[in-house]
Amino acid sequence: MFGAGSLFCGLAQNFQSFGFLLAARTVQAIGGGGIMPVATAEFGTIFPKEKQGMALGLVGGVYGVANIFGSSAGSAILDLFGKNNWQFIFYVNVPISLFVIIAGLIYLPNTKVENVKKIDVFGILLLVMMVLSLLYGLKNIDFFNFSQTIRETDVYPFLLAFLALIPIFIFVEKRAEDPAMNLSYFRNMRILVTMAVAIVSGILLMGMVFVPQFAENAMKVPTGDGGYFVIILGLFAGLGAPVSGKLTDRIGAKLVLMGGFLLSIIGSLFVMFVAIPHPSYFSVLTALMFTGLGIGFTMGAPLNYMMLSNTKKEESASALATLSLVRSVGTTVAPAIMVAFLAHAGGNLQGNLMDVLPKEVSVPPLPYSQELTDEFNKMKSDPNYKDKLAGVDMPDLTSMTTVKVSMSGSLEGAIQTLTKKQAQMKAQENTLKANIRDMTQKKKSLETAINGMTSGLNEMNATVAKMQTLKEAVPTAFQQGKQNYLNEIQKRSDKIESVYQSTLNEGFWQIYLTTSIFAAVALLLLLGYREKKGQSQQTESQQVE
């Protein structure tokens, strides 16, 4: 189903149909949703108890590395085939699925339960509706404007629907032969702690989604190259997962998880207090090393081990499916919150950039501007020309060497100011044209009306010629003014880049503060977790051996 869904997702590009893509994604999700719980349950049941941690650690390692490398692989495929050929991101799953099917038919035993109870179809549908309502409502909340967004129609109706469906779901599940979710899980404190910690592990995993953007911003590497930093994260996550599995067999899941969350806290704090204020390859890679190990320790073996230890063997697949479901709450809600942090930081970006952008534009002085202004004022005060020039106005040409740019609004406002100045200079150019026409007409009038005023006519001709030269210089002066402004921005490029970097770092700081807080909450939950008696005794006997 996953392979077929992937094939249909790719074909949606050919059909140019978004509806077809959504339907194909549904098929893909139904198939893919069962792969991880079933595979993990198979590992958790066919291996002997003393080696379950190691086996689950291997599963967790593969799962964590696949999650981290998946985004990089997607970017590489887009670079290879072009961003308009996104269908190949889905097509790559088809040969992988075929390989797994063929290898599975040859090598995997078909383990199954003989007495299968009736599938709880109605309970599954209710559960899907509840999860969708909860996640959709939470995703649409702006946590910086909580009181306003909680009242919006794409938030509170869905949260209310989730609450309203809970009693109906409980009623249905109590009467189902094989319930979609075992309600007894919610009466077991150990399972409740396990599920809460699973949600936190999902939040930590999603915090790593922003590693490429953070690396690009901190290290100023080209856009797209930040994905290479994820490789370091994946390597240490892949290393940490099997190690956590072995340690789970030796010292128990609780201590391994606590160590993993402690490593995650160290990694997040290292980002906040070292990598952000002092970006370097050493600081960034060190932070990724700690966070990668933290993910490896928390993602796979210990949580699955805890869930299997507190449930019956015949419930292993459904128990791990429940664990995967609650983890998805963290992986779904966390990005919405973390993106809001970056968006909030981005909201301050324009104001911070305006403070460092140039506040004025220098325009080259226009030829004859002062001379023409003086001559024109002189002619208007001359009794011989006063009446003739009564309706002619000369623009202020001497004040155009500097144009103020308003920075009180936004960069668009600054551009609008420049555009407005351009329009004003265009209007002044038109005024000059009109003045030239008027002066020409006045000249002709003077030629016919005043005989013998050759010197006056020559003076008028010279003035008109100067005005013509000035008119032709206006567009060039404005273009030079724009270029001067761009040159000034270029001179301040380092400072502008620094402001951009520091502003976005505020968002990244809040993201990793969030991951460290949730990791600390998980640590506190685990401090109160009490392992089953048989489980702790088994761990002690393994240590003695």
Salt bridges, closest charged atoms under 4 A:
ASP79 OD1 - LYS83 NZ 3.85
GLU360 OE1 - LYS404 NZ 2.88
GLU371 OE2 - LYS466 NZ 2.15
GLU375 OE2 - LYS466 NZ 2.97
GLU429 OE1 - LYS426 NZ 3.82
GLU488 OE2 - ARG492 NE 3.26
GLU497 OE1 - LYS220 NZ 3.89
